[in-house]
Every structure is written in structure tokens, then in C-alpha cells.
């Protein structure tokens, strides 16, 4: 009888995530088995052989795969995630193994692959300089490609991957949104044909499993997808590309809450592969790493087609209100839309809110319709005359009278993408071909690709959307960008709010002027004197960075500290507050005893204090140093003081 430590692909409270089971035979590290756990069956990964323990063990129920389903590199990567992000090894391995084994599956027909049709382009002088520098510096450090929108970063990715393929190696390409995959896949398939694989969460399980198998067998050697594609079983990995590396979507929002860029750094070390981060607006931390020499910094300051960046004009909406314009569009933006349509060119209007109105209120008594589970205003959707909570998805009919005072004075306030679409049709007529791209219109399979193809083919005059239209699109027909409400991006109580707002506006502005005509950008705001708009008008990210990094240094925010967020949820607000306060006291005591330098903020109600029926209290820990000792001590402390209801987040997107 042999004894093995296995990692069940589930959460195990107060445990290192490993259990000992017996099996009458030899099992390999990384193989997949079924075990009996908590009166049920669970899948588990075999980690190592172990001597017979001094306690009784259960037998492995069955072997699902004798052949390892997780590579040695990915087991080590899962161990890294376990240490770095406060989860069990099983939880990390469940993330690393994104497909389900042991199910009977029908054969699935994957999309017919295209043959290679596009040859490598001749690099410009600037591109060639960057390419040569990447090859010279090698794989010892990550490479940060800091290039303006339209500067040719994708061609560099393609040529780095082509060289890896010629050397018999594989590649992984991460994109921030599923909505970007149709364009990216089309570009890469044109170059590499049937060696391209696509992995993302919207695929059917049968499709995902079939792709996973072909990647594992080496049939497909270039994998494209969002952050989970990082764990594809690519053999002999040669290069990892993270496009739009600044994007917050590279942070996982469920356990384990890993940051894909950080995990990719570890993966590239394990595999000895190139890691290339590309962005026109790298995060403050990424650019800091570039200037400090932790990354190799490369810059591309010129566009390939247009010699200049699009002209950005900031419109003061206070003047519009003063002169009697009550429209959500300034006079300037209306004129530019009219002129652009007259020239048979395309317009892109950006507003990072879906729905018709952001809240509904009674003008007589002031009542606001709120979600009973989340205690936040409900959003009005005109398409089905409903009120919806965008956090728990509660839906109810929009009121015609006030539920409190029975008044008819119901008023809809604020604007969303539906409102923008309606106003466009009022101003320019229903014959103008509009399309709205947000999570309401892209929920069905293939909708991203269908909308993108129509836009690319010129079948759409005006594109209206949320942040999913701001990233990565390369469409020559778009000449005008309108940012409807820049203030909605900025007015958040978070140290990273201005950085995210600036980055998003730069990215959406970069969709203009990618063809033969120069682009224009109109940004509407009630606060035009803010520094962020001066930097945006000048396309000056470096000056923005210089200001931000000084503020971060003064206030000891990342990259000058590591932030850990602890969030407690409970249906009883008194219990939630009391638990958070007791935990904070225990944390402080333990950190002092361990001689760890720290700053503890809170506990305090979270920014959204109630969500899905539970009250939320938050503790923030700032650590000036982040090393193995600190993570180990902090992990032990959190394990001791925390109970069910806690969420631990390292490097949260916001606080």
C-alpha cells in the first residue's frame, strides 16, 4: 500500500490544503484522482508520496487520470499562488486546471481554423530597435513595452511569437476582455493559422476541454484569452504576452484573488520564457518597475499610420448649463458628430454606465428607489421599463407613482448607455445606424464578435458603449471619440481612481485616428481645471506618472507598500462591526509581536456597506515590505483570527 498527499480541488478551512490517502499502486505527481471527503466525492491532485502516517487513512476512490493533468511548472505556480494570495493549494490548483475531467462528452466541432495568409511585416526603425533590445536583454527580467496607441505593439508580439514557434516553443497571449478576442484571434490566425487556440469562460465546457487537450498534446501552440489562459498547458513555453497590461480585469475577483501580471512573472521564471507587458498607459507600479530597472523598459512614441495623436478638446459643461443647453451632449460634441456623420465616418461615444438612468427619485418627498439587498440606488432600464441592481441583479418594474407618498412626481436622474442611444436618435434621426455595446447587449454567445464585425465592416455609424469599447480595438473608420461624463470616472474615494480614469480616457481616445484621417476627441466635464485633463490633452502620461508617484511616495501607497484588504460580511450589522473590531485588535497585537512594520486602517464600513443582504466591514493593512517572512506570518495570523465570512485580498484593485 502506498500513501500520498493530495490537494482536493476545494477549500479546506484551517488546513494547508493537503490530505493523506492510501492507494494500492503507483501514482504520479500531478495525476488526478477521486477521493471521499465530507461524505461526498471530490477530485484531487496528487502532490507527493509520503510515509505511512500514524493515523488511519481512507483509500483513493478512483484514478481519473494516471497521466499528470497539471505540469510540474503549474504545480509550482499553484504553490506560489498559495503563498502569495492566502488560499489553499487545492483552490490554487482548481484555478490552474480550468477544465473539468471525468465527464462523458459529446464530440464538439470547433471553429474551422484558417490557414496562414499573412506574412510578417517589415518593422519600422522604432519597432526594430525595441525588438533587438528585447532579444539582447533576454528572459532575465520582464519587458515593459510602453507605446502610444497605434504604435505597432501587436506586430512586435507577432514576431516574438513567430520566433518562438520556429524554435519549437509555445506562446500565451493574454487580453483583458473577452470582447477583444475576436479581433485578436483574427489577427493572430491570419499569421499563424491552425496553431491558434482560444480559451475563455464563455466557451462551452466541451469546447474548452477540446481546446485544452489540443494545447496539452502540442497540436495548438499559441493560446489567446483572458487571465485564465495563463494556465493553459503549453509545453516548452517560449513567450508570454500581456496586452493592455494596465487593465484591472487581470485581477481575479474570487478566491484565489491573484494578479495575473504578478503570476506571469513567476511563470516566466519557472519556464525560462520571455514576458512582455504592453500598454499605452502602464500602471504606476509597472512604470515604476521600468524606471527602477526591475523591468526592461522599451518605448514607442510614434504611431504607424498617423504621425500625430488625435486632438483632444476638453469641454466645460458648466458653460453649457449656463447657456441653457440641458442635453447630455455639449454643443461642441453635437457639431463634431454631425460633421463626422456627414463625412461618412464613424463615431464612438463612451459612458461607463449601462442603463437609461442611474437612479429614480420622487421630487415631492425625496424617496429614492434602492435595492433592498444592497442598499444602493436601482438603475432604470428603458428596454424593459425595469429597475435593476447591477450588483445582485435584482429586477423590478419601474414605478409610476412614489411608493412612499403616492405622488406622481417621479423623476429619472443621471445617464447610462441606453439614454445616450435614445438622445442620439432624437438629435440625428433613427436612420443613423447605432449600436450599443455593454453587458446588456453582449450577454449571448457570439455577440461580441457580431457587433465588432459590423463595426469593422462599416455597417455602424455610431458606437455607444462602456469600457469594453475602450480597449484594443483597431478600426480605421472611427474618427471621433466622445467621452460623455469624465467626472463619473474620477469622483471615487480611492487612491487609484485618478489613475484608472486617466488610463481609461487615454485608451478610449486612442481608438480615434487609426486610419488615413486624423482623429478628434471631445471630453465633457464639470471640472476642466483638474491636472488630469491637462495631461490628457497633451497625451502626456509621463507627467501624469511623475505627479502620481510623488503622491504615492508621500502617502506610502503602492509601489511603496503592499496592501492587504480584509473584508467581513454578515447579515447582522452589529455582529459584522464587532467581529471586524475584534479581528483588528488581534491583528495589531500579532503584527507587533512578529516585529512586522505595518499601518492598519479601520475597521470601517466598506465603500458599498451592504451587498446581497450582508453588511460589509473592511480592514486595510499597509506593509512597507513584502517578503516570504511577512506573508508566512500574516497567513498564520489571518488563519488564527479569521472565521467564515472573511475575504482576503492582496493587491486589491481598489480600497
Secondary structure, 3 states (H helix, E strand, C coil): CEEEEEEECCCCCCCCCCEEEEECCCCCCCCEEEEEECCEEEEEEEEEECCCCCCCCEECCEEEECCCCCCHHHHHHHHHHHHHHCCCHHHHHHHHCCCCCCCCCCCCCCCCCCCCCCCCCCCCHHHHHHHHHHHHHCCCCCEEEEECCCCCHHHHHHHHHHHHHHCCCEEEEECCCHHHHHHHHHHHHHHHHHHEEECCCCCCHHHHHHHHHHHHCCCCCEEEECHHHHHCCCCCEEEEEEECCCCHHHECCCCCCCEHHHHHHHHHHHHCCEEEEEECCCCHHHHHHHHHCCCEEEEECCCCCCCCCCEEEEEEHHHHHHCCCCCCCCHHHHHHHHHHHHCCCEEEEECCCCCCECEEEECCCCCECECCCCCCECEEECCCCEEECCCCCCEEECCCCCCCCCCCCEEEECCCHHHHHHHHHHHHCCCCCEEEECCCCCCCCCHHHHHHHHHHCCCCCEEEECHHHCCCCCCCCEEEEEECCCHHHHCCCCCCHHHHHHHHHHHHHCCCCCCCCCCEEEEEECCCCCHHHHHHHCCCHHHHHHHHHHHHHHHCCCCCCEEEEEEEEECCHHHHHHHHHHHHHHHHHHHHHCCCCCEEEEEEEEEEEEECCEEEEEEEEEECCCCHHHHHHHHHHHHHHCCCCEEEEECCCCC
